[in-house]
Amino acid sequence: MGNVVNLFKGENQMKKGEISVYDVADTFLALESMPHKKLQKLCYYAYAWHLAIFVGEPLFNSYFEAWIHGPVCPPLYHSYKEYGYFFIPQNDKYPNIDQEKIEFIETIYSLYGHMTADELEALTHNEGPWRNARGNCRPSERCTSKIKDEWMMEFYKKKLVDN
């Protein structure tokens, strides 16, 4: 993850502008067609890294829960659940959001976009925020515990410092 530090240097002046989880999802979908599970994980990483880099400032106003297959934003899930395991079609354009936000999301994509949905799931399963929220739940047990912003911020901030 050493490349995370280099990619984010100098980006601490990002404009503040309200965007939604759907704007973030639409940006990722402008980059490629992907399954819902991958889209969820990419949105999670965008949200989590934003909390770490911008010290507690959420990228969008939503939340993630510690579901069996990794972090899930329930409102986003309900918007795309009809696709199941099939690929969501690629968008033909970016959403109308600040260029700085698009660049931030593209940076997250450059870090994680090459990974499959299953690889991203495995990665989140080995990280503290998802594991903390799961608590004592068995691997196949349904869980809707919220992944706390503080856990994400501290975990990814530490990754920045350690690299």
MIKOL-160354 format. One record per residue: residue in one letter; x negated, y, z negated of N, C-alpha, C in turn. Coordinates in Angstrom, 3 decimals, always signed. Example, Ala and Ser with C-alpha at 12.3 -4.5 7.8 and 13.67 -1.06 7.14 Angstrom:
NODE gupa     n_xx     n_yy     n_zz    ca_xx    ca_yy    ca_zz     c_xx     c_yy     c_zz
NODE    A  -13.190   -5.690   -7.800  -12.300   -4.500   -7.800  -13.200   -3.300   -7.800
NODE    S  -12.850   -2.250   -7.080  -13.670   -1.060   -7.140  -12.900   +0.030   -7.870
***
This chain:
NODE gupa     n_xx     n_yy     n_zz    ca_xx    ca_yy    ca_zz     c_xx     c_yy     c_zz
NODE    M   -0.823   -1.194   +0.000   +0.000   +0.000   +0.000   -0.862   +1.252   +0.000
NODE    G   -2.156   +1.126   +0.164   -3.022   +2.288   +0.173   -2.621   +3.313   +1.207
NODE    N   -2.037   +2.854   +2.313   -1.639   +3.785   +3.366   -0.456   +4.658   +2.960
NODE    V   +0.252   +4.303   +1.907   +1.382   +5.111   +1.436   +0.886   +6.489   +1.026
NODE    V   -0.192   +6.537   +0.274   -0.714   +7.804   -0.215   -1.066   +8.705   +0.964
NODE    N   -1.767   +8.183   +1.945   -2.179   +8.984   +3.092   -0.990   +9.471   +3.900
NODE    L   +0.014   +8.648   +4.073   +1.166   +9.044   +4.868   +1.974  +10.148   +4.209
NODE    F   +1.949  +10.223   +2.895   +2.770  +11.204   +2.208   +2.009  +12.450   +1.776
NODE    K   +0.713  +12.510   +1.976   -0.041  +13.699   +1.589   +0.479  +14.901   +2.362
NODE    G   +0.674  +15.978   +1.649   +1.111  +17.209   +2.287   +2.602  +17.282   +2.551
NODE    E   +3.364  +16.287   +2.124   +4.801  +16.303   +2.385   +5.605  +16.738   +1.172
NODE    N   +4.986  +17.430   +0.238   +5.702  +17.785   -0.972   +6.555  +19.045   -0.819
NODE    Q   +6.644  +19.588   +0.366   +7.459  +20.773   +0.594   +8.686  +20.461   +1.444
NODE    M   +9.172  +19.223   +1.397  +10.333  +18.841   +2.189  +11.520  +19.736   +1.865
NODE    K  +12.235  +20.165   +2.895  +13.416  +21.009   +2.705  +14.495  +20.257   +1.946
NODE    K  +15.193  +20.988   +1.122  +16.328  +20.405   +0.418  +17.564  +20.579   +1.285
NODE    G  +18.235  +19.506   +1.552  +19.452  +19.539   +2.340  +20.222  +18.267   +2.052
NODE    E  +21.485  +18.398   +1.853  +22.307  +17.234   +1.543  +22.345  +16.272   +2.720
NODE    I  +21.961  +15.056   +2.464  +22.157  +14.002   +3.445  +22.804  +12.824   +2.724
NODE    S  +23.345  +11.914   +3.488  +24.022  +10.755   +2.904  +23.266   +9.480   +3.234
NODE    V  +23.631   +8.409   +2.564  +23.060   +7.103   +2.874  +23.360   +6.741   +4.329
NODE    Y  +24.479   +7.229   +4.852  +24.838   +6.938   +6.246  +23.910   +7.664   +7.217
NODE    D  +23.458   +8.870   +6.850  +22.481   +9.584   +7.669  +21.162   +8.818   +7.705
NODE    V  +20.763   +8.299   +6.561  +19.521   +7.520   +6.485  +19.659   +6.250   +7.319
NODE    A  +20.785   +5.559   +7.160  +21.032   +4.341   +7.938  +21.048   +4.654   +9.433
NODE    D  +21.699   +5.747   +9.818  +21.751   +6.118  +11.238  +20.372   +6.436  +11.791
NODE    T  +19.511   +7.003  +10.960  +18.141   +7.278  +11.400  +17.389   +5.977  +11.643
NODE    F  +17.502   +5.030  +10.716  +16.846   +3.729  +10.930  +17.423   +3.037  +12.167
NODE    L  +18.725   +3.148  +12.343  +19.365   +2.498  +13.500  +19.049   +3.204  +14.800
NODE    A  +18.558   +4.429  +14.747  +18.079   +5.102  +15.957  +16.717   +4.538  +16.371
NODE    L  +16.036   +3.909  +15.433  +14.712   +3.337  +15.701  +14.787   +1.908  +16.217
NODE    E  +15.783   +1.154  +15.764  +15.951   -0.220  +16.240  +17.299   -0.783  +15.803
NODE    S  +17.746   -1.779  +16.506  +18.889   -2.583  +16.091  +18.382   -3.539  +15.021
NODE    M  +19.188   -3.768  +13.984  +18.710   -4.634  +12.902  +19.884   -5.243  +12.155
NODE    P  +19.624   -6.337  +11.426  +20.690   -6.905  +10.591  +20.955   -6.012   +9.375
NODE    H  +22.126   -6.173   +8.834  +22.571   -5.384   +7.693  +21.605   -5.499   +6.514
NODE    K  +21.112   -6.701   +6.253  +20.215   -6.895   +5.113  +18.945   -6.057   +5.258
NODE    K  +18.400   -5.986   +6.448  +17.201   -5.169   +6.665  +17.534   -3.694   +6.490
NODE    L  +18.661   -3.260   +7.009  +19.068   -1.869   +6.871  +19.197   -1.484   +5.399
NODE    Q  +19.789   -2.355   +4.599  +19.929   -2.103   +3.165  +18.565   -1.904   +2.502
NODE    K  +17.621   -2.782   +2.825  +16.309   -2.710   +2.176  +15.556   -1.466   +2.616
NODE    L  +15.656   -1.098   +3.890  +14.984   +0.119   +4.354  +15.572   +1.354   +3.670
NODE    C  +16.891   +1.401   +3.530  +17.525   +2.526   +2.832  +17.088   +2.563   +1.374
NODE    Y  +16.965   +1.389   +0.766  +16.487   +1.307   -0.614  +15.078   +1.884   -0.729
NODE    Y  +14.179   +1.453   +0.151  +12.807   +1.944   +0.073  +12.734   +3.444   +0.332
NODE    A  +13.543   +3.970   +1.242  +13.567   +5.415   +1.470  +13.998   +6.136   +0.195
NODE    Y  +15.033   +5.638   -0.431  +15.559   +6.236   -1.656  +14.522   +6.163   -2.786
NODE    A  +13.951   +4.978   -2.972  +13.007   +4.755   -4.073  +11.740   +5.582   -3.914
NODE    W  +11.165   +5.589   -2.708   +9.942   +6.363   -2.492  +10.212   +7.858   -2.621
NODE    H  +11.389   +8.297   -2.212  +11.722   +9.716   -2.365  +11.755  +10.080   -3.846
NODE    L  +12.348   +9.218   -4.665  +12.367   +9.463   -6.114  +10.954   +9.578   -6.669
NODE    A  +10.056   +8.720   -6.206   +8.685   +8.714   -6.729   +7.894   +9.928   -6.275
NODE    I   +8.003  +10.257   -5.018   +7.191  +11.339   -4.456   +7.715  +12.704   -4.863
NODE    F   +9.011  +12.842   -4.946   +9.626  +14.129   -5.281  +10.175  +14.136   -6.717
NODE    V   +9.527  +13.367   -7.579   +9.740  +13.297   -9.014  +11.216  +13.380   -9.422
NODE    G  +11.909  +12.298   -9.121  +13.280  +12.161   -9.577  +14.338  +12.767   -8.677
NODE    E  +13.947  +13.372   -7.564  +14.918  +13.962   -6.644  +15.426  +12.880   -5.690
NODE    P  +16.711  +12.544   -5.776  +17.241  +11.509   -4.877  +17.303  +12.000   -3.432
NODE    L  +17.074  +11.101   -2.510  +17.171  +11.420   -1.086  +18.624  +11.643   -0.686
NODE    F  +19.526  +10.902   -1.311  +20.958  +11.026   -1.049  +21.708  +10.685   -2.325
NODE    N  +22.979  +11.005   -2.357  +23.780  +10.797   -3.558  +24.487   +9.444   -3.471
NODE    S  +23.819   +8.415   -3.948  +24.404   +7.078   -4.013  +23.587   +6.265   -5.001
NODE    Y  +23.714   +4.956   -4.965  +23.034   +4.091   -5.923  +22.834   +2.710   -5.294
NODE    F  +22.016   +1.904   -5.950  +21.752   +0.539   -5.502  +22.022   -0.416   -6.647
NODE    E  +22.528   -1.584   -6.291  +22.769   -2.650   -7.251  +21.855   -3.825   -6.930
NODE    A  +21.594   -4.657   -7.936  +20.673   -5.788   -7.813  +21.428   -7.053   -7.384
NODE    W  +21.785   -7.122   -6.123  +22.518   -8.267   -5.592  +21.570   -9.437   -5.377
NODE    I  +22.126  -10.590   -5.081  +21.334  -11.814   -4.895  +20.213  -11.623   -3.872
NODE    H  +20.528  -10.985   -2.751  +19.545  -10.840   -1.671  +18.753   -9.546   -1.743
NODE    G  +18.727   -8.920   -2.910  +17.944   -7.705   -3.090  +18.827   -6.491   -3.308
NODE    P  +18.220   -5.302   -3.323  +18.976   -4.075   -3.562  +20.017   -3.817   -2.467
NODE    V  +21.202   -3.406   -2.904  +22.295   -3.108   -1.979  +22.995   -1.835   -2.447
NODE    C  +23.261   -0.958   -1.502  +24.085   +0.220   -1.738  +25.518   -0.177   -1.373
NODE    P  +26.393   -0.388   -2.368  +27.740   -0.895   -2.068  +28.530   -0.109   -1.018
NODE    P  +28.541   +1.241   -1.047  +29.289   +1.937   +0.004  +28.751   +1.629   +1.410
NODE    L  +27.436   +1.543   +1.539  +26.842   +1.206   +2.834  +27.193   -0.230   +3.217
NODE    Y  +27.169   -1.117   +2.237  +27.531   -2.512   +2.485  +28.927   -2.601   +3.106
NODE    H  +29.869   -1.906   +2.516  +31.250   -1.993   +2.998  +31.407   -1.395   +4.397
NODE    S  +30.542   -0.468   +4.757  +30.601   +0.123   +6.097  +30.105   -0.830   +7.179
NODE    Y  +29.189   -1.726   +6.816  +28.560   -2.596   +7.822  +28.794   -4.081   +7.594
NODE    K  +29.562   -4.462   +6.601  +29.728   -5.883   +6.273  +30.315   -6.692   +7.418
NODE    E  +31.050   -6.066   +8.312  +31.646   -6.784   +9.448  +30.597   -7.415  +10.358
NODE    Y  +29.364   -6.914  +10.311  +28.301   -7.470  +11.154  +27.733   -8.767  +10.595
NODE    G  +27.954   -9.025   +9.316  +27.433  -10.243   +8.721  +25.932  -10.349   +8.944
NODE    Y  +25.509  -11.470   +9.530  +24.084  -11.682   +9.799  +23.688  -11.254  +11.211
NODE    F  +24.629  -10.715  +11.976  +24.341  -10.239  +13.325  +23.688   -8.859  +13.271
NODE    F  +23.029   -8.495  +14.350  +22.354   -7.204  +14.416  +23.370   -6.083  +14.610
NODE    I  +23.153   -4.991  +13.893  +23.933   -3.768  +14.085  +23.340   -3.086  +15.319
NODE    P  +24.172   -2.622  +16.241  +23.629   -1.987  +17.457  +22.779   -0.754  +17.143
NODE    Q  +21.808   -0.534  +17.997  +20.952   +0.641  +17.869  +21.740   +1.894  +18.258
NODE    N  +21.483   +2.995  +17.543  +22.091   +4.290  +17.875  +21.347   +4.902  +19.045
NODE    D  +22.015   +5.748  +19.782  +21.343   +6.407  +20.895  +20.770   +7.766  +20.520
NODE    K  +21.018   +8.216  +19.274  +20.444   +9.495  +18.839  +20.368   +9.549  +17.313
NODE    Y  +19.538  +10.478  +16.847  +19.382  +10.708  +15.413  +20.588  +11.485  +14.875
NODE    P  +20.852  +11.325  +13.568  +21.900  +12.156  +12.965  +21.430  +13.610  +12.896
NODE    N  +22.335  +14.512  +12.661  +22.026  +15.940  +12.585  +21.578  +16.295  +11.163
NODE    I  +20.309  +15.987  +10.874  +19.734  +16.291   +9.556  +18.390  +16.977   +9.755
NODE    D  +17.852  +17.553   +8.675  +16.564  +18.251   +8.730  +15.476  +17.362   +9.332
NODE    Q  +14.633  +17.961  +10.145  +13.521  +17.234  +10.762  +12.595  +16.632   +9.701
NODE    E  +12.413  +17.330   +8.598  +11.541  +16.821   +7.533  +12.087  +15.520   +6.943
NODE    K  +13.407  +15.431   +6.834  +14.019  +14.196   +6.318  +13.845  +13.066   +7.336
NODE    I  +14.032  +13.400   +8.601  +13.832  +12.385   +9.642  +12.397  +11.871   +9.596
NODE    E  +11.437  +12.771   +9.460  +10.033  +12.363   +9.406   +9.750  +11.504   +8.178
NODE    F  +10.367  +11.842   +7.053  +10.209  +11.023   +5.848  +10.741   +9.609   +6.109
NODE    I  +11.928   +9.519   +6.681  +12.543   +8.214   +6.966  +11.702   +7.440   +7.977
NODE    E  +11.170   +8.130   +8.984  +10.281   +7.477   +9.957   +9.017   +6.955   +9.286
NODE    T   +8.531   +7.667   +8.280   +7.351   +7.201   +7.539   +7.670   +5.909   +6.800
NODE    I   +8.834   +5.859   +6.175   +9.256   +4.625   +5.505   +9.344   +3.492   +6.523
NODE    Y   +9.903   +3.788   +7.688  +10.008   +2.784   +8.748   +8.620   +2.314   +9.188
NODE    S   +7.658   +3.230   +9.257   +6.297   +2.833   +9.665   +5.669   +1.889   +8.641
NODE    L   +6.092   +1.987   +7.391   +5.570   +1.118   +6.340   +6.271   -0.235   +6.269
NODE    Y   +7.566   -0.246   +6.523   +8.375   -1.446   +6.285   +9.119   -1.972   +7.518
NODE    G   +9.215   -1.190   +8.559  +10.023   -1.566   +9.716   +9.559   -2.803  +10.454
NODE    H   +8.285   -3.126  +10.344   +7.751   -4.315  +11.026   +8.171   -5.616  +10.327
NODE    M   +8.702   -5.499   +9.118   +9.069   -6.677   +8.343  +10.484   -7.139   +8.683
NODE    T  +10.718   -8.438   +8.542  +12.056   -8.984   +8.761  +12.920   -8.726   +7.518
NODE    A  +14.211   -8.950   +7.668  +15.125   -8.808   +6.538  +14.723   -9.742   +5.398
NODE    D  +14.347  -10.962   +5.727  +13.958  -11.929   +4.693  +12.653  -11.534   +4.008
NODE    E  +11.712  -10.984   +4.764  +10.459  -10.526   +4.161  +10.713   -9.353   +3.211
NODE    L  +11.598   -8.449   +3.620  +11.938   -7.319   +2.753  +12.664   -7.784   +1.498
NODE    E  +13.533   -8.753   +1.655  +14.214   -9.330   +0.494  +13.193   -9.905   -0.484
NODE    A  +12.252  -10.693   +0.023  +11.227  -11.304   -0.838  +10.389  -10.234   -1.524
NODE    L  +10.067   -9.177   -0.806   +9.278   -8.094   -1.384  +10.023   -7.440   -2.553
NODE    T  +11.292   -7.123   -2.348  +12.060   -6.487   -3.433  +12.216   -7.427   -4.624
NODE    H  +12.290   -8.727   -4.361  +12.442   -9.699   -5.455  +11.199   -9.766   -6.340
NODE    N  +10.078   -9.315   -5.820   +8.833   -9.338   -6.591   +8.513   -8.001   -7.237
NODE    E   +9.435   -7.058   -7.141   +9.183   -5.724   -7.682  +10.055   -5.464   -8.917
NODE    G   +9.503   -4.653   -9.816  +10.124   -4.389  -11.097  +11.549   -3.861  -11.085
NODE    P  +11.879   -2.857  -10.276  +13.234   -2.289  -10.376  +14.348   -3.312  -10.157
NODE    W  +14.258   -4.131   -9.131  +15.291   -5.145   -8.865  +15.293   -6.190   -9.989
NODE    R  +14.110   -6.616  -10.397  +14.003   -7.635  -11.446  +14.556   -7.122  -12.779
NODE    N  +14.268   -5.860  -13.101  +14.809   -5.275  -14.342  +16.328   -5.280  -14.322
NODE    A  +16.902   -4.878  -13.206  +18.366   -4.804  -13.109  +18.997   -6.189  -13.159
NODE    R  +18.325   -7.176  -12.618  +18.859   -8.545  -12.638  +18.859   -9.124  -14.045
NODE    G  +17.940   -8.677  -14.872  +17.883   -9.173  -16.254  +17.740  -10.682  -16.299
NODE    N  +18.649  -11.360  -16.975  +18.599  -12.815  -17.122  +19.454  -13.557  -16.101
NODE    C  +19.907  -12.874  -15.079  +20.723  -13.545  -14.050  +19.898  -14.615  -13.333
NODE    R  +20.525  -15.734  -13.069  +19.880  -16.782  -12.276  +19.749  -16.313  -10.829
NODE    P  +18.804  -16.863  -10.063  +18.592  -16.419   -8.682  +19.848  -16.424   -7.811
NODE    S  +20.728  -17.400   -7.993  +21.925  -17.491   -7.148  +23.171  -16.901   -7.804
NODE    E  +22.975  -16.234   -8.934  +24.111  -15.679   -9.672  +24.453  -14.271   -9.162
NODE    R  +25.745  -14.020   -8.983  +26.206  -12.704   -8.560  +25.854  -11.681   -9.636
NODE    C  +25.393  -10.516   -9.204  +25.015   -9.458  -10.125  +25.332   -8.122   -9.476
NODE    T  +25.935   -7.234  -10.216  +26.213   -5.894   -9.713  +25.595   -4.825  -10.611
NODE    S  +24.575   -5.203  -11.347  +23.899   -4.240  -12.214  +23.214   -3.170  -11.369
NODE    K  +23.359   -1.934  -11.807  +22.760   -0.811  -11.104  +21.244   -0.814  -11.327
NODE    I  +20.504   -0.536  -10.270  +19.054   -0.346  -10.374  +18.847   +1.119  -10.745
NODE    K  +18.314   +1.359  -11.909  +18.189   +2.727  -12.402  +17.162   +3.533  -11.611
NODE    D  +17.515   +4.782  -11.340  +16.601   +5.681  -10.633  +15.266   +5.800  -11.358
NODE    E  +15.305   +5.815  -12.690  +14.066   +5.956  -13.460  +13.132   +4.782  -13.199
NODE    W  +13.698   +3.578  -13.092  +12.874   +2.394  -12.820  +12.209   +2.509  -11.458
NODE    M  +12.975   +2.934  -10.467  +12.417   +3.083   -9.120  +11.340   +4.158   -9.121
NODE    M  +11.643   +5.305   -9.708  +10.698   +6.412   -9.707   +9.378   +5.999  -10.354
NODE    E   +9.451   +5.396  -11.523   +8.230   +5.010  -12.235   +7.453   +3.916  -11.503
NODE    F   +8.155   +2.919  -10.975   +7.493   +1.809  -10.295   +6.736   +2.291   -9.057
NODE    Y   +7.388   +3.084   -8.208   +6.740   +3.516   -6.967   +5.760   +4.646   -7.196
NODE    K   +5.971   +5.467   -8.222   +4.998   +6.488   -8.575   +3.698   +5.820   -9.016
NODE    K   +3.826   +4.725   -9.760   +2.636   +3.988  -10.205   +1.903   +3.391   -8.997
NODE    K   +2.643   +2.935   -7.995   +1.993   +2.413   -6.794   +1.204   +3.504   -6.083
NODE    L   +1.703   +4.728   -6.093   +0.985   +5.842   -5.495   -0.312   +6.114   -6.251
NODE    V   -0.221   +6.119   -7.565   -1.377   +6.420   -8.408   -2.424   +5.309   -8.313
NODE    D   -1.964   +4.059   -8.269   -2.880   +2.914   -8.240   -3.625   +2.782   -6.917
NODE    N   -3.129   +3.402   -5.868   -3.785   +3.263   -4.559   -4.627   +4.427   -4.257
***
